[in-house]
Amino acid sequence: QVNSLNLSDEFHVYSIIWDSNSIKWYRDDILYHQIDITPAGLSEFHQPFFLIFNVAVGGNWPGSPNSNTQFPQKMIVDYVRVFQ
């Protein structure tokens, strides 16, 4: 169960397999989510893209920070590979 783990307990490998028909998201080689990008309404996924890494705070999920929120937070990225 991907959502039941504390992701901060260890390092993980996140992958995206993006081809002309679909986008598939993986964590540690386990398929997490996929989307069919062939419908005309999703044509933006056939255009050039760039990656943004973000440590967001607040919002609708999981909610705004409170007294239990630990600061500072950090994101450690070992490497990014892009294959075409």
N, C-alpha and C positions, 0 to 999 in steps of 0.2 A: 504494500500500500504506500504509494509515493508520498501522499500528503501527511501521513502519520509520523514521519521521521523528523528529527531535529537536524536540519541541514547544516547547522553550525558545528556539529560534532566531529566532522571530518571533511576532507576535500572531496569534490565531486567533479565529474566530467560532464559538461553540458554540450549537446550536439544538436545541430539543425541540418537536416537533409532537405535541400530545396531544389526541386527540379521543375520542369515545365508543367507538371500535373499536380503536384502537391508540396506541402511543407510539413515535415515531421520533426517534432521536438523529442529529444531523448535526454534522460539523466542516467549516467552510468550505464549506457547501452540499453536502457529499458525505455520503450516507447511511452511517452507521457501524453502526447496530443498530436493530432494530425488534422489537416484541412485540405480540401480539394480546391485548387485555385484555377480550375478550368472554366468556371462560369464567367461570362462577360463582365459581371458586376465586380469581379475581383481582378480586373486587368492591371491594377496598380502593382500587383505582385510579379508582373512581368517586366517591370521597369528597374533601372539601377537603384541600389539601396546602399546604405551605410549602417554601421553598428553603433549603438549608444549604450554604454554601461552606466548604470545609475543605482545609487543606494538611496532610494526614496524613503521619505519619512512622512507618515500620515496618509490621509486619503480614506476612501471607503473601505479598503481592505489592507491591512487588518484593523485600521482605525488610527485615530490620532495618538501621539505619544502621551504617556501618563507617568506616574511615579515609578512604575515597574519597568519602564523603557530604559535599556542600558545605552549610555552614550560614553565615549564616542563609538561609532560603528565603523567597520572598514570592509572593503571588498578586495580580496587578494586574487589577482588574475595571473596565472603562471604563463599562459601563452594563448594566442588566438591563431588558428590556422584557417585559411580560406582556400578551397580547391575549386577549380572551374573546369 
